[in-house]
C-alpha cells in the first residue's frame, strides 16, 4: 500500500515538473523503465526533453526578408558611426552617446522583430545589453516563465575590440548567475544565446 502511494506521488511530481515538455504518458513510461525510481526517471525525461529541444532548434529556420536585411544593414552602419565617435569622447558625453546607441538598438528591435522572444543585440554596449536583458527578466518576473525560451543574438565578437565577444560573455554571466534560467550558445549558431527558464 505504501509503495503505491509513493509511486503515485512520484508520478505526480514528475508530471508537474515536466508539464509542457512531455506528455503524462511519457512520464509513466519513464517511471516504468526506471522501476519507480524518481532520480532515474527524471534523468530519462531530462535526456528526452533535451533531445526534443535540440531537434526544435535544428528545425527552426527563420528567413530574413530582403527588406529586413537591408534595414538591418542601414541600422548597423548608423550604429557603427556612433561607435567611431566614441573614440573622441570622454566622461558624460561618452556615457550619453553609449546610452543613445543602446536606445537605438532597442528601438530597432521593437520595430523589426524577427520573431517573438528574439532580441538582436548587435551594436549595443556590453553594459547596455546586460541592462536591457536584466530589465527584460524583471519585466517578465511576474509571469510564468517556466519552460520559456528567449534568444539573444550577440554575435561572436568579430567586430569587437580584440575579437572578444563582450556582449555574449556579459549575457552568459547574467543569465547563468540566475537560479531561474540556463543560458547556452545555440548549437548551430554560437552567435546566439538560448536562454531557457527553469
Secondary structure by P-SEA (a helix, b strand, c coil): caaaaaaaaaaaaaaaaacccccaaaaaaaaaaacccaaaaaaaaaaaaaaaaaaaaaabbbbbcaaaaaaaaaaaaaaaaaaaaccccccaaaaaaaaaaaaaaaaaaaaccccccccccccccaaaaaaaaaaaaaaacccccccbbbbbbcccccccccccaaaaaaaaaaaaaccccccccccccccbbbbbcc
